[in-house]
Amino acid sequence: MRLKNKLSDDVKVALRAHNRERLIVLRYFLSIVKNYEIDHGEIGDDQIQILMKKEIKQINESISEYKKAQRDDLVIQEKQKITILEEYLPPELTDQQIREKVTAILSNIDKSNFGLVMKEVMSQLKGQASGQKISQLVKELIANL
């Protein structure tokens, strides 16, 4: 089932279950998808997941601002949104899985050029882990060589 259809079906389920928080989050995210489609045409699951990750990143930025303002109520609310959206994303790779893949990549390319290494690693692990985590592990593995 396409991700967009699953989101639409889950909106209906949330509506019937009177799950207000889930309904709001899913409707809002579907509006993001529809707006993107208006600008760029029909999109697939990969692009929807990219939009979802972008939205989660923005929510995390909001959480950090709410923490600074000591608004714990809003922090909790935003974390609930992330939990709902993350249900639709594939699980990220563990640190060990990333290390294994990066080690395999490092055996085939020049390790002295960090930019080249990151470009290759990111192209192969795109969407499977956060760029920040990958960068940290690549630096760690290069330093240990």
LUMNU-412521 format. One record per atom (N, C-alpha, C): residue number from 1; residue in three letters; atom name; x, y, z. Coordinates in Angstrom, 1 decimal, decimal comma. Example, Ala and Ser with C-alpha at 12.3 -4.5 7.8 and 13.67 -1.06 7.14 Angstrom:
<pts>
pos:code:site:X:Y:Z
1:ALA:N:13,2:-5,7:7,8
1:ALA:CA:12,3:-4,5:7,8
1:ALA:C:13,2:-3,3:7,8
2:SER:N:12,8:-2,2:7,1
2:SER:CA:13,7:-1,1:7,1
2:SER:C:12,9:0,0:7,9
</pts>
This chain:
<pts>
pos:code:site:X:Y:Z
1:MET:N:0,8:-1,2:0,0
1:MET:CA:0,0:0,0:0,0
1:MET:C:0,9:1,2:0,0
2:ARG:N:0,5:2,2:-0,8
2:ARG:CA:1,3:3,4:-0,8
2:ARG:C:1,2:4,2:0,5
3:LEU:N:2,2:4,8:0,9
3:LEU:CA:2,2:5,5:2,1
3:LEU:C:1,2:6,6:2,2
4:LYS:N:0,9:7,3:1,1
4:LYS:CA:-0,1:8,3:1,1
4:LYS:C:-1,5:7,7:1,4
5:ASN:N:-1,8:6,6:0,8
5:ASN:CA:-3,0:5,9:1,0
5:ASN:C:-3,1:5,5:2,5
6:LYS:N:-2,0:5,0:3,0
6:LYS:CA:-2,0:4,5:4,4
6:LYS:C:-2,3:5,7:5,4
7:LEU:N:-1,7:6,8:5,1
7:LEU:CA:-1,9:8,0:5,9
7:LEU:C:-3,4:8,4:5,8
8:SER:N:-4,0:8,4:4,6
8:SER:CA:-5,4:8,8:4,5
8:SER:C:-6,3:7,8:5,2
9:ASP:N:-6,0:6,5:5,1
9:ASP:CA:-6,8:5,5:5,8
9:ASP:C:-6,7:5,7:7,3
10:ASP:N:-5,5:6,0:7,8
10:ASP:CA:-5,3:6,2:9,2
10:ASP:C:-6,0:7,5:9,8
11:VAL:N:-6,1:8,5:8,9
11:VAL:CA:-6,9:9,6:9,3
11:VAL:C:-8,4:9,2:9,5
12:LYS:N:-8,9:8,4:8,7
12:LYS:CA:-10,3:7,9:8,9
12:LYS:C:-10,4:7,1:10,2
13:VAL:N:-9,4:6,2:10,4
13:VAL:CA:-9,4:5,4:11,6
13:VAL:C:-9,4:6,3:12,9
14:ALA:N:-8,5:7,3:12,8
14:ALA:CA:-8,4:8,2:14,0
14:ALA:C:-9,6:9,0:14,2
15:LEU:N:-10,3:9,4:13,1
15:LEU:CA:-11,6:10,1:13,1
15:LEU:C:-12,6:9,3:13,8
16:ARG:N:-12,7:8,0:13,4
16:ARG:CA:-13,7:7,1:14,0
16:ARG:C:-13,4:6,8:15,5
17:ALA:N:-12,1:6,7:15,8
17:ALA:CA:-11,7:6,4:17,2
17:ALA:C:-11,7:7,7:18,1
18:HIS:N:-12,0:8,8:17,5
18:HIS:CA:-12,0:10,1:18,3
18:HIS:C:-10,6:10,3:18,9
19:ASN:N:-9,6:9,9:18,1
19:ASN:CA:-8,2:10,2:18,6
19:ASN:C:-7,8:11,5:18,0
20:ARG:N:-8,1:12,6:18,7
20:ARG:CA:-7,9:14,0:18,3
20:ARG:C:-6,5:14,3:17,9
21:GLU:N:-5,5:13,9:18,8
21:GLU:CA:-4,1:14,3:18,6
21:GLU:C:-3,6:13,6:17,3
22:ARG:N:-3,9:12,4:17,1
22:ARG:CA:-3,4:11,6:15,9
22:ARG:C:-4,0:12,2:14,7
23:LEU:N:-5,3:12,5:14,8
23:LEU:CA:-6,0:13,1:13,6
23:LEU:C:-5,4:14,4:13,2
24:ILE:N:-5,1:15,3:14,2
24:ILE:CA:-4,6:16,6:13,8
24:ILE:C:-3,2:16,4:13,2
25:VAL:N:-2,4:15,5:13,7
25:VAL:CA:-1,0:15,4:13,2
25:VAL:C:-1,1:14,8:11,8
26:LEU:N:-1,9:13,8:11,5
26:LEU:CA:-2,0:13,2:10,2
26:LEU:C:-2,6:14,1:9,2
27:ARG:N:-3,6:14,8:9,6
27:ARG:CA:-4,2:15,8:8,6
27:ARG:C:-3,2:16,9:8,3
28:TYR:N:-2,5:17,4:9,2
28:TYR:CA:-1,5:18,4:9,0
28:TYR:C:-0,4:17,9:8,0
29:PHE:N:0,1:16,7:8,3
29:PHE:CA:1,1:16,1:7,4
29:PHE:C:0,6:15,8:6,0
30:LEU:N:-0,7:15,4:5,9
30:LEU:CA:-1,2:15,2:4,6
30:LEU:C:-1,4:16,5:3,8
31:SER:N:-1,6:17,6:4,6
31:SER:CA:-1,7:18,9:3,9
31:SER:C:-0,3:19,3:3,4
32:ILE:N:0,8:18,9:4,1
32:ILE:CA:2,1:19,2:3,6
32:ILE:C:2,4:18,4:2,3
33:VAL:N:1,9:17,2:2,3
33:VAL:CA:2,1:16,3:1,1
33:VAL:C:1,3:16,9:-0,1
34:LYS:N:0,1:17,3:0,2
34:LYS:CA:-0,7:17,9:-0,9
34:LYS:C:-0,1:19,2:-1,5
35:ASN:N:0,3:20,0:-0,6
35:ASN:CA:1,0:21,3:-1,0
35:ASN:C:2,2:21,0:-1,8
36:TYR:N:3,0:20,0:-1,4
36:TYR:CA:4,2:19,6:-2,2
36:TYR:C:3,8:19,1:-3,6
37:GLU:N:2,7:18,3:-3,6
37:GLU:CA:2,2:17,8:-4,9
37:GLU:C:1,7:18,9:-5,8
38:ILE:N:1,1:19,9:-5,2
38:ILE:CA:0,7:21,0:-6,0
38:ILE:C:1,9:21,7:-6,7
39:ASP:N:3,0:21,8:-6,0
39:ASP:CA:4,1:22,5:-6,5
39:ASP:C:5,0:21,6:-7,5
40:HIS:N:5,0:20,3:-7,2
40:HIS:CA:6,0:19,4:-7,8
40:HIS:C:5,3:18,2:-8,6
41:GLY:N:4,0:18,1:-8,5
41:GLY:CA:3,4:16,9:-9,1
41:GLY:C:3,3:15,7:-8,2
42:GLU:N:2,8:14,6:-8,7
42:GLU:CA:2,6:13,4:-7,9
42:GLU:C:3,9:12,9:-7,3
43:ILE:N:3,9:12,5:-6,1
43:ILE:CA:5,2:12,1:-5,4
43:ILE:C:5,0:10,6:-4,9
44:GLY:N:6,1:10,0:-4,7
44:GLY:CA:6,1:8,6:-4,2
44:GLY:C:6,4:8,5:-2,8
45:ASP:N:6,5:7,3:-2,3
45:ASP:CA:6,8:7,0:-0,9
45:ASP:C:8,1:7,6:-0,4
46:ASP:N:9,1:7,5:-1,2
46:ASP:CA:10,4:8,0:-0,8
46:ASP:C:10,4:9,5:-0,5
47:GLN:N:9,7:10,2:-1,4
47:GLN:CA:9,6:11,7:-1,2
47:GLN:C:8,8:12,0:0,0
48:ILE:N:7,7:11,2:0,2
48:ILE:CA:6,9:11,4:1,4
48:ILE:C:7,7:11,2:2,7
49:GLN:N:8,5:10,2:2,7
49:GLN:CA:9,4:9,9:3,8
49:GLN:C:10,4:11,1:4,0
50:ILE:N:10,9:11,6:3,0
50:ILE:CA:11,8:12,8:3,1
50:ILE:C:11,1:13,9:3,7
51:LEU:N:9,9:14,2:3,2
51:LEU:CA:9,1:15,3:3,8
51:LEU:C:8,8:15,0:5,3
52:MET:N:8,6:13,8:5,6
52:MET:CA:8,3:13,4:7,0
52:MET:C:9,5:13,7:7,9
53:LYS:N:10,7:13,3:7,4
53:LYS:CA:11,9:13,5:8,2
53:LYS:C:12,2:15,0:8,3
54:LYS:N:11,9:15,7:7,3
54:LYS:CA:12,1:17,2:7,4
54:LYS:C:11,1:17,8:8,4
55:GLU:N:9,9:17,3:8,5
55:GLU:CA:8,9:17,8:9,5
55:GLU:C:9,4:17,4:10,9
56:ILE:N:9,9:16,2:11,0
56:ILE:CA:10,4:15,8:12,3
56:ILE:C:11,6:16,6:12,8
57:LYS:N:12,4:17,0:11,8
57:LYS:CA:13,6:17,8:12,2
57:LYS:C:13,1:19,2:12,6
58:GLN:N:12,1:19,7:12,0
58:GLN:CA:11,5:21,0:12,4
58:GLN:C:10,8:20,9:13,8
59:ILE:N:10,2:19,8:14,0
59:ILE:CA:9,6:19,7:15,3
59:ILE:C:10,6:19,6:16,4
60:ASN:N:11,7:18,9:16,1
60:ASN:CA:12,8:18,8:17,1
60:ASN:C:13,4:20,2:17,4
61:GLU:N:13,5:21,0:16,3
61:GLU:CA:14,0:22,4:16,6
61:GLU:C:13,0:23,2:17,5
62:SER:N:11,7:22,9:17,3
62:SER:CA:10,7:23,6:18,1
62:SER:C:10,9:23,1:19,5
63:ILE:N:11,1:21,8:19,7
63:ILE:CA:11,3:21,3:21,1
63:ILE:C:12,4:21,9:21,8
64:SER:N:13,5:22,1:21,1
64:SER:CA:14,7:22,8:21,7
64:SER:C:14,3:24,2:22,1
65:GLU:N:13,6:24,9:21,3
65:GLU:CA:13,1:26,3:21,7
65:GLU:C:12,2:26,3:22,9
66:TYR:N:11,3:25,3:22,9
66:TYR:CA:10,3:25,2:24,0
66:TYR:C:11,0:24,8:25,3
67:LYS:N:12,1:24,0:25,2
67:LYS:CA:12,9:23,7:26,4
67:LYS:C:13,5:25,0:26,9
68:LYS:N:14,1:25,8:26,1
68:LYS:CA:14,7:27,0:26,5
68:LYS:C:13,7:28,0:27,2
69:ALA:N:12,5:27,9:26,7
69:ALA:CA:11,4:28,8:27,3
69:ALA:C:10,7:28,1:28,4
70:GLN:N:11,2:26,9:28,8
70:GLN:CA:10,6:26,1:29,9
70:GLN:C:9,1:25,8:29,7
71:ARG:N:8,8:25,5:28,5
71:ARG:CA:7,4:25,1:28,2
71:ARG:C:7,3:23,6:28,0
72:ASP:N:7,3:22,9:29,2
72:ASP:CA:7,3:21,5:29,2
72:ASP:C:6,0:20,9:28,6
73:ASP:N:4,9:21,6:28,7
73:ASP:CA:3,6:21,2:28,1
73:ASP:C:3,7:21,1:26,6
74:LEU:N:4,4:22,1:26,0
74:LEU:CA:4,6:22,1:24,5
74:LEU:C:5,6:21,0:24,1
75:VAL:N:6,6:20,8:24,9
75:VAL:CA:7,6:19,8:24,6
75:VAL:C:7,0:18,4:24,5
76:ILE:N:6,1:18,1:25,5
76:ILE:CA:5,4:16,8:25,5
76:ILE:C:4,5:16,7:24,2
77:GLN:N:3,8:17,8:23,9
77:GLN:CA:2,9:17,8:22,8
77:GLN:C:3,7:17,5:21,5
78:GLU:N:4,9:18,2:21,3
78:GLU:CA:5,7:18,0:20,1
78:GLU:C:6,3:16,6:20,0
79:LYS:N:6,7:16,1:21,2
79:LYS:CA:7,2:14,7:21,2
79:LYS:C:6,2:13,7:20,7
80:GLN:N:4,9:13,9:21,1
80:GLN:CA:3,8:13,0:20,7
80:GLN:C:3,7:13,1:19,2
81:LYS:N:3,8:14,3:18,6
81:LYS:CA:3,8:14,4:17,1
81:LYS:C:4,9:13,6:16,5
82:ILE:N:6,1:13,6:17,0
82:ILE:CA:7,2:12,9:16,4
82:ILE:C:6,9:11,4:16,5
83:THR:N:6,4:11,0:17,7
83:THR:CA:6,1:9,5:17,8
83:THR:C:5,1:9,1:16,8
84:ILE:N:4,1:9,9:16,5
84:ILE:CA:3,1:9,5:15,5
84:ILE:C:3,7:9,4:14,1
85:LEU:N:4,5:10,4:13,7
85:LEU:CA:5,1:10,5:12,4
85:LEU:C:6,1:9,3:12,2
86:GLU:N:6,9:9,0:13,3
86:GLU:CA:7,9:8,0:13,1
86:GLU:C:7,3:6,6:12,9
87:GLU:N:6,1:6,4:13,2
87:GLU:CA:5,4:5,1:12,9
87:GLU:C:5,4:4,8:11,4
88:TYR:N:5,5:5,8:10,6
88:TYR:CA:5,4:5,7:9,1
88:TYR:C:6,8:5,6:8,5
89:LEU:N:7,8:5,7:9,2
89:LEU:CA:9,2:5,7:8,7
89:LEU:C:9,8:4,3:8,9
90:PRO:N:10,7:3,9:8,0
90:PRO:CA:11,4:2,6:8,3
90:PRO:C:12,3:2,8:9,4
91:PRO:N:12,6:1,7:10,2
91:PRO:CA:13,5:1,8:11,3
91:PRO:C:14,9:2,2:10,8
92:GLU:N:15,6:3,1:11,6
92:GLU:CA:16,9:3,5:11,3
92:GLU:C:17,9:2,4:11,6
93:LEU:N:19,0:2,4:10,9
93:LEU:CA:20,1:1,4:11,2
93:LEU:C:20,7:1,7:12,6
94:THR:N:21,1:0,6:13,2
94:THR:CA:21,8:0,7:14,5
94:THR:C:23,2:1,2:14,3
95:ASP:N:23,9:1,7:15,3
95:ASP:CA:25,2:2,2:15,2
95:ASP:C:26,1:1,1:14,7
96:GLN:N:25,9:-0,1:15,1
96:GLN:CA:26,8:-1,3:14,7
96:GLN:C:26,6:-1,5:13,2
97:GLN:N:25,3:-1,5:12,7
97:GLN:CA:25,1:-1,7:11,3
97:GLN:C:25,7:-0,6:10,5
98:ILE:N:25,6:0,6:11,0
98:ILE:CA:26,3:1,8:10,2
98:ILE:C:27,8:1,6:10,2
99:ARG:N:28,4:1,2:11,3
99:ARG:CA:29,8:0,9:11,4
99:ARG:C:30,2:-0,1:10,4
100:GLU:N:29,5:-1,2:10,3
100:GLU:CA:29,8:-2,3:9,3
100:GLU:C:29,8:-1,8:7,9
101:LYS:N:28,7:-1,0:7,6
101:LYS:CA:28,6:-0,5:6,2
101:LYS:C:29,7:0,5:5,9
102:VAL:N:30,0:1,4:6,8
102:VAL:CA:31,0:2,4:6,6
102:VAL:C:32,4:1,8:6,5
103:THR:N:32,6:0,7:7,3
103:THR:CA:33,9:0,0:7,2
103:THR:C:34,1:-0,6:5,8
104:ALA:N:33,0:-1,2:5,3
104:ALA:CA:33,1:-1,8:4,0
104:ALA:C:33,3:-0,7:2,9
105:ILE:N:32,7:0,4:3,1
105:ILE:CA:32,9:1,5:2,1
105:ILE:C:34,3:2,1:2,2
106:LEU:N:34,8:2,2:3,5
106:LEU:CA:36,2:2,8:3,7
106:LEU:C:37,3:1,9:3,0
107:SER:N:37,0:0,6:2,9
107:SER:CA:38,0:-0,3:2,4
107:SER:C:38,2:-0,1:0,9
108:ASN:N:37,2:0,6:0,2
108:ASN:CA:37,2:0,7:-1,2
108:ASN:C:37,6:2,1:-1,7
109:ILE:N:37,7:3,1:-0,7
109:ILE:CA:38,0:4,5:-1,2
109:ILE:C:39,1:5,1:-0,4
110:ASP:N:39,6:6,3:-0,8
110:ASP:CA:40,6:7,1:-0,1
110:ASP:C:40,1:7,6:1,2
111:LYS:N:40,7:7,3:2,3
111:LYS:CA:40,2:7,7:3,6
111:LYS:C:40,6:9,1:4,0
112:SER:N:41,6:9,6:3,3
112:SER:CA:42,1:11,0:3,7
112:SER:C:41,2:12,1:3,3
113:ASN:N:40,3:11,9:2,3
113:ASN:CA:39,4:12,9:1,9
113:ASN:C:38,0:12,7:2,6
114:PHE:N:37,8:13,4:3,7
114:PHE:CA:36,6:13,2:4,5
114:PHE:C:35,3:13,5:3,6
115:GLY:N:35,4:14,6:2,8
115:GLY:CA:34,2:14,9:2,0
115:GLY:C:33,8:13,8:1,0
116:LEU:N:34,8:13,2:0,4
116:LEU:CA:34,6:12,1:-0,5
116:LEU:C:34,0:10,9:0,2
117:VAL:N:34,5:10,6:1,4
117:VAL:CA:34,0:9,5:2,2
117:VAL:C:32,6:9,8:2,5
118:MET:N:32,3:10,9:3,0
118:MET:CA:30,9:11,3:3,4
118:MET:C:29,9:11,2:2,2
119:LYS:N:30,4:11,7:1,1
119:LYS:CA:29,5:11,7:-0,1
119:LYS:C:29,2:10,2:-0,5
120:GLU:N:30,2:9,4:-0,4
120:GLU:CA:29,9:7,9:-0,8
120:GLU:C:29,0:7,3:0,3
121:VAL:N:29,3:7,5:1,5
121:VAL:CA:28,6:6,9:2,6
121:VAL:C:27,1:7,4:2,6
122:MET:N:26,9:8,7:2,4
122:MET:CA:25,6:9,2:2,4
122:MET:C:24,8:8,7:1,2
123:SER:N:25,4:8,5:0,1
123:SER:CA:24,7:8,0:-1,1
123:SER:C:24,2:6,6:-0,9
124:GLN:N:25,0:5,8:-0,1
124:GLN:CA:24,6:4,4:0,1
124:GLN:C:23,7:4,2:1,3
125:LEU:N:23,7:5,1:2,3
125:LEU:CA:22,9:5,0:3,5
125:LEU:C:21,8:6,0:3,5
126:LYS:N:21,5:6,6:2,4
126:LYS:CA:20,5:7,7:2,3
126:LYS:C:19,1:7,2:2,9
127:GLY:N:18,7:8,0:3,9
127:GLY:CA:17,4:7,7:4,5
127:GLY:C:17,4:6,6:5,6
128:GLN:N:18,5:5,9:5,8
128:GLN:CA:18,6:4,8:6,7
128:GLN:C:19,1:5,2:8,1
129:ALA:N:19,7:6,4:8,1
129:ALA:CA:20,2:6,9:9,4
129:ALA:C:20,3:8,4:9,2
130:SER:N:20,4:9,1:10,4
130:SER:CA:20,6:10,6:10,3
130:SER:C:22,0:10,9:9,9
131:GLY:N:22,1:12,0:9,1
131:GLY:CA:23,4:12,5:8,6
131:GLY:C:24,4:12,8:9,8
132:GLN:N:23,8:13,3:10,9
132:GLN:CA:24,7:13,7:12,0
132:GLN:C:25,3:12,4:12,6
133:LYS:N:24,5:11,3:12,8
133:LYS:CA:25,0:10,1:13,3
133:LYS:C:26,0:9,5:12,4
134:ILE:N:25,7:9,5:11,1
134:ILE:CA:26,7:8,9:10,1
134:ILE:C:28,0:9,7:10,2
135:SER:N:27,9:11,0:10,2
135:SER:CA:29,1:11,8:10,2
135:SER:C:30,0:11,5:11,5
136:GLN:N:29,3:11,4:12,6
136:GLN:CA:30,0:11,1:13,9
136:GLN:C:30,7:9,7:13,8
137:LEU:N:30,0:8,7:13,3
137:LEU:CA:30,6:7,4:13,2
137:LEU:C:31,7:7,3:12,1
138:VAL:N:31,6:8,1:11,0
138:VAL:CA:32,7:8,1:10,0
138:VAL:C:33,9:8,7:10,6
139:LYS:N:33,8:9,8:11,3
139:LYS:CA:34,9:10,5:11,9
139:LYS:C:35,6:9,5:12,9
140:GLU:N:34,8:8,8:13,7
140:GLU:CA:35,3:7,9:14,7
140:GLU:C:36,1:6,8:14,0
141:LEU:N:35,5:6,2:13,0
141:LEU:CA:36,2:5,1:12,3
141:LEU:C:37,5:5,6:11,6
142:ILE:N:37,5:6,8:11,0
142:ILE:CA:38,7:7,3:10,3
142:ILE:C:39,8:7,5:11,3
143:ALA:N:39,4:8,1:12,5
143:ALA:CA:40,4:8,4:13,5
143:ALA:C:41,0:7,1:14,1
144:ASN:N:40,3:6,0:14,0
144:ASN:CA:40,8:4,7:14,6
144:ASN:C:41,6:3,9:13,6
145:LEU:N:41,7:4,4:12,3
145:LEU:CA:42,5:3,7:11,3
145:LEU:C:43,9:4,0:11,4
</pts>
